[in-house]
Amino acid sequence: MAAIMLPLAVQLAASVSTPAMAEVRFGRNVRVGGHDFSNQSFNRHRRAVIHIYDRTPSRPGCVWRSDGRGGKVKICHLRRIR
């Protein structure tokens, strides 16, 4: 019984610990807070952090920065468009 359960436990542990590999591709007419984010793709190496404000942010706009792990992060400080 233990010989059957050990490989099953190892397989279950391996499947739980592996991270999910996903890529998000925005198609046409994608809006975030009223701003156009159409035709952009993001994955674990190219990420986005979008901050939406009700008032004008102190640093408006988007910039690409290094994330320190070999990837890039698009950081956006945007005012909500109503």
BAFI-3210 file (N, C-alpha, C; in Angstrom, 3 decimals, decimal comma, padded with zeros to 6 digits):
// residues 82
n [1|2|3|4|5|6|7|8|9|10|11|12|13|14|15|16|17|18|19|20|21|22|23|24|25|26|27|28|29|30|31|32|33|34|35|36|37|38|39|40|41|42|43|44|45|46|47|48|49|50|51|52|53|54|55|56|57|58|59|60|61|62|63|64|65|66|67|68|69|70|71|72|73|74|75|76|77|78|79|80|81|82]
n.u [000,819|001,951|003,865|002,359|001,166|003,299|004,503|002,230|001,877|004,246|003,887|001,590|002,587|004,498|002,906|001,453|003,382|004,525|004,713|002,121|002,124|001,375|000,036|-001,174|-003,096|-004,240|-006,964|-008,763|-010,151|-009,799|-010,107|-008,799|-009,714|-010,688|-008,627|-006,792|-005,700|-005,281|-004,232|-001,879|000,474|001,155|003,281|005,131|007,620|007,232|005,466|002,652|001,750|-000,868|-002,025|-004,899|-006,304|-008,567|-008,119|-005,664|-002,628|000,575|002,757|002,021|001,287|003,014|005,768|008,520|010,201|012,919|012,493|014,248|014,554|015,236|013,248|010,703|008,701|005,753|004,833|002,097|000,574|-002,411|-005,143|-008,546|-010,827|-013,946]
n.v [-001,187|001,243|001,522|002,213|004,595|006,423|007,233|008,548|010,630|012,067|012,882|014,480|016,501|017,643|018,662|020,614|022,432|023,589|026,587|028,440|028,955|031,643|033,841|037,000|038,415|041,315|042,178|043,896|047,118|047,352|048,700|050,310|051,863|053,769|054,287|053,357|050,116|048,367|045,611|044,729|042,616|040,616|038,830|036,694|037,865|040,315|042,587|044,420|047,199|048,984|051,971|053,602|056,770|059,090|061,775|063,985|062,282|062,486|061,738|061,434|059,110|056,440|054,252|052,113|049,851|048,059|044,911|043,677|040,959|040,152|040,876|043,147|045,864|047,559|050,519|052,368|055,445|056,697|058,901|058,446|058,178|059,399]
n.w [000,000|000,792|-001,177|-003,342|-002,581|-002,170|-004,766|-005,769|-003,905|-004,328|-006,974|-006,699|-004,987|-006,658|-008,694|-007,373|-006,483|-008,755|-010,580|-012,235|-015,689|-017,518|-019,975|-020,661|-023,083|-024,308|-026,278|-028,829|-028,095|-025,236|-022,101|-019,242|-016,480|-018,178|-019,907|-022,834|-023,330|-025,381|-027,437|-026,082|-024,433|-021,571|-019,367|-017,102|-017,329|-018,498|-016,987|-015,604|-013,614|-012,582|-011,466|-010,529|-010,200|-008,629|-008,699|-010,230|-010,552|-008,823|-010,364|-013,355|-016,046|-017,870|-017,277|-018,107|-016,060|-014,544|-012,948|-011,258|-011,410|-013,891|-015,627|-016,927|-015,748|-016,319|-015,116|-014,290|-013,617|-013,527|-014,219|-013,550|-016,200|-016,796]
ca.u [000,000|002,843|004,552|001,425|000,876|004,467|004,570|001,081|002,160|005,299|003,283|000,705|003,418|005,129|001,904|001,023|004,454|004,952|003,935|001,335|002,697|000,251|000,266|-002,419|-003,064|-005,419|-007,381|-009,220|-011,078|-009,619|-009,956|-008,571|-009,955|-010,968|-007,435|-006,688|-004,631|-005,513|-003,128|-000,685|000,547|001,940|003,547|005,908|008,788|006,715|004,294|002,097|001,144|-001,639|-002,646|-005,942|-006,591|-009,712|-007,537|-004,430|-001,524|001,777|003,610|001,125|001,875|003,530|007,196|009,021|011,285|013,415|011,928|015,300|014,592|015,451|012,060|010,322|007,395|005,180|004,167|001,249|-000,180|-003,385|-006,377|-009,746|-011,607|-015,340]
ca.v [000,000|002,395|001,636|002,869|005,945|007,289|007,928|009,433|011,804|012,835|013,508|015,529|017,593|018,300|019,413|021,750|023,394|024,237|027,804|028,470|029,777|032,259|035,092|037,721|039,231|042,145|042,338|045,222|047,875|047,073|049,941|050,207|053,197|054,652|054,403|052,295|049,135|047,388|044,953|044,578|041,298|040,594|037,516|036,859|038,694|041,650|042,747|045,768|047,651|050,146|052,686|054,497|057,804|059,959|063,088|063,899|061,743|063,322|061,334|060,815|058,452|055,077|054,053|050,748|049,736|046,714|044,373|043,076|039,515|039,912|041,243|044,545|046,187|048,805|051,153|053,450|056,257|057,297|059,470|057,785|058,923|059,016]
ca.w [000,000|000,870|-002,459|-004,266|-002,102|-002,267|-006,059|-005,885|-003,085|-004,997|-008,154|-006,216|-004,479|-007,812|-009,448|-006,567|-006,298|-009,989|-010,833|-013,469|-016,745|-018,210|-020,678|-020,875|-024,286|-024,443|-027,669|-029,232|-027,250|-023,815|-021,347|-017,801|-015,945|-019,295|-020,749|-023,823|-023,167|-026,435|-028,152|-025,262|-023,807|-020,346|-018,799|-015,879|-017,599|-018,835|-016,140|-015,522|-012,366|-012,991|-010,357|-011,019|-009,219|-008,903|-008,980|-011,010|-009,742|-008,774|-011,481|-014,332|-017,204|-017,737|-017,502|-017,985|-015,087|-014,305|-011,710|-010,457|-011,632|-015,316|-016,377|-016,940|-015,188|-016,809|-013,983|-014,779|-012,674|-014,429|-013,675|-014,076|-017,187|-016,558]
c.u [000,868|003,581|003,663|001,219|002,058|004,583|003,403|001,303|003,230|004,730|002,357|001,500|004,075|004,121|001,426|002,104|004,896|004,084|003,203|002,005|001,533|000,708|-001,086|-002,232|-004,365|-005,718|-007,780|-010,168|-011,002|-009,315|-009,756|-008,690|-010,234|-009,793|-007,292|-005,469|-004,772|-004,193|-001,813|-000,695|001,489|002,108|004,432|007,172|008,414|005,408|003,816|001,515|000,456|-002,333|-003,631|-006,307|-007,848|-009,256|-006,261|-003,299|-000,305|002,735|002,752|001,892|002,373|005,025|007,514|010,196|011,706|012,830|012,973|015,416|014,758|014,258|011,811|008,930|006,955|004,363|003,411|000,528|-001,140|-004,573|-007,555|-010,462|-013,054|-016,164]
c.v [001,260|002,611|002,318|004,325|006,901|007,959|008,896|010,720|012,686|013,559|014,653|016,733|018,359|019,133|020,641|022,827|024,085|025,463|027,730|029,403|030,336|033,530|035,713|038,590|039,993|042,323|043,763|045,798|047,502|048,386|049,615|051,614|054,221|054,836|053,170|051,411|048,035|046,870|044,969|043,188|041,374|039,146|037,727|037,690|040,124|041,834|044,189|045,994|048,958|050,720|053,677|055,465|058,570|061,386|062,895|063,371|062,650|063,000|060,674|060,170|057,060|055,058|052,565|050,762|048,272|046,207|043,708|041,575|039,188|040,261|042,736|044,706|047,528|049,389|052,363|054,120|057,080|057,863|058,784|058,713|058,473|059,086]
c.w [000,000|-000,450|-003,493|-003,870|-002,272|-003,642|-006,274|-005,094|-003,733|-006,213|-007,744|-005,711|-005,629|-008,582|-008,693|-006,517|-007,587|-010,252|-012,159|-014,467|-017,548|-018,897|-020,939|-022,104|-024,374|-025,919|-027,968|-028,190|-025,768|-023,106|-019,869|-017,252|-017,025|-020,243|-021,624|-023,553|-024,209|-027,001|-027,375|-024,656|-022,617|-019,901|-017,572|-016,084|-017,976|-018,092|-016,180|-014,134|-012,711|-011,761|-010,954|-009,892|-009,621|-009,225|-009,797|-010,126|-009,790|-009,915|-012,551|-015,482|-016,878|-018,026|-017,371|-017,018|-014,984|-012,991|-010,825|-010,605|-013,113|-016,179|-016,322|-016,343|-015,766|-015,662|-014,511|-013,622|-013,524|-013,672|-014,346|-015,045|-017,038|-017,768]
res [m|a|a|i|m|l|p|l|a|v|q|l|a|a|s|v|s|t|p|a|m|a|e|v|r|f|g|r|n|v|r|v|g|g|h|d|f|s|n|q|s|f|n|r|h|r|r|a|v|i|h|i|y|d|r|t|p|s|r|p|g|c|v|w|r|s|d|g|r|g|g|k|v|k|i|c|h|l|r|r|i|r]
***
